[in-house]
């Protein structure tokens, strides 16, 4: 494990060193609620493998990126009323604060209408 992985909060979640409630888990992904939500629905989908951003993930593990996207789509269908943003931030200037690839599912329209 590299130094960046050793200090990565998402790697610690994957290893269960930090606990959180998972809303979905696949072979290669985990999903959970964002701790600082920007909307009524704000979920994160992360690959279990450490890749610093979506560009690196796409280059090194496109099949895992595909799984991140399909998991995100499934969760958007489950938790939103149909309208949502699927967002990847790549680099600090783009708003990336955790340097482990992850997708944000963001929506003001929750499935239950709240």
C-alpha distance (Angstrom), angle and dihedral (degrees) to the residues before:
residue distance angle dihedral
X1 . . .
X2 3.80 . .
X3 3.82 123.8 .
X4 3.80 90.5 -104.5
X5 3.80 90.6 52.3
X6 3.81 92.5 46.1
X7 3.80 90.9 56.9
X8 3.83 96.7 36.2
X9 3.80 112.5 117.2
X10 3.82 91.8 -151.1
X11 3.82 91.6 51.3
X12 3.81 87.2 52.0
X13 3.81 89.3 51.8
X14 3.82 90.8 49.1
X15 3.83 90.9 50.6
X16 3.83 89.9 46.3
X17 3.82 90.2 -120.4
X18 3.81 85.3 124.6
X19 3.78 114.8 38.0
X20 3.76 126.1 -140.6
X21 3.77 134.5 155.0
X22 3.78 110.1 -94.6
X23 3.78 116.9 -146.3
X24 3.80 92.3 -170.5
X25 3.78 139.2 8.2
X26 3.78 129.8 -174.4
X27 3.77 131.6 173.1
X28 3.80 91.5 -82.0
X29 3.83 106.3 17.1
X30 3.79 144.4 59.3
X31 3.80 127.0 -162.5
X32 3.80 131.1 -163.0
X33 3.80 142.8 151.2
X34 3.80 116.8 -78.0
X35 3.84 110.7 -110.4
X36 3.83 90.9 -139.6
X37 3.82 103.0 40.3
X38 3.79 119.8 -161.4
X39 3.82 93.8 -165.5
X40 3.82 142.3 12.5
X41 3.79 88.6 -80.8
X42 3.80 116.7 35.8
X43 3.78 114.1 156.5
X44 3.79 131.4 167.3
X45 3.79 126.9 -145.2
X46 3.80 115.2 -166.3
X47 3.78 133.5 -178.8
X48 3.78 112.9 -119.6
X49 3.81 89.1 -133.1
X50 3.79 116.2 75.1
X51 3.80 114.6 -110.9
X52 3.80 116.1 159.1
X53 3.82 95.1 -132.7
X54 3.79 143.9 -13.1
X55 3.82 92.4 -86.8
X56 3.81 91.1 57.8
X57 3.81 90.8 43.3
X58 3.81 91.3 51.0
X59 3.79 92.0 49.3
X60 3.81 97.9 43.4
X61 3.81 104.8 30.0
X62 3.81 113.0 16.0
X63 3.80 91.3 162.7
X64 3.81 90.0 58.9
X65 3.82 90.6 47.4
X66 3.80 87.1 53.9
X67 3.81 89.2 52.7
X68 3.83 90.7 49.3
X69 3.82 88.8 52.9
X70 3.80 95.3 46.9
X71 3.82 91.4 47.0
X72 3.81 89.9 49.2
X73 3.80 91.4 49.7
X74 3.81 92.0 49.6
X75 3.82 91.0 49.9
X76 3.80 92.7 46.5
X77 3.81 88.9 54.2
X78 3.81 90.3 48.6
X79 3.82 100.3 44.3
X80 3.82 106.8 27.4
X81 3.79 133.2 61.7
X82 3.80 88.7 -121.6
X83 3.80 104.1 -78.3
X84 3.79 116.8 93.4
X85 3.78 146.0 138.0
X86 3.77 120.1 -121.0
X87 3.78 105.8 -159.2
X88 3.80 138.1 180.0
X89 3.81 118.5 -173.2
X90 3.79 113.5 -154.6
X91 3.80 116.7 -168.5
X92 3.78 132.7 1.4
X93 3.81 93.1 -86.1
X94 3.80 88.8 57.6
X95 3.80 91.7 52.1
X96 3.79 100.6 -96.1
X97 3.80 108.0 152.2
X98 3.82 100.7 164.5
X99 3.78 110.6 53.3
X100 3.79 96.5 -146.8
X101 3.80 114.1 96.2
X102 3.80 112.5 -99.4
X103 3.77 140.9 159.2
X104 3.79 123.5 -133.8
X105 3.81 118.9 -147.6
X106 3.79 105.5 -160.8
X107 3.79 128.2 179.1
X108 3.80 140.1 151.6
X109 3.80 89.5 -155.5
X110 3.79 110.7 78.3
X111 3.81 118.4 -165.0
X112 3.82 92.8 -114.2
X113 3.80 90.6 53.2
X114 3.81 95.4 -112.4
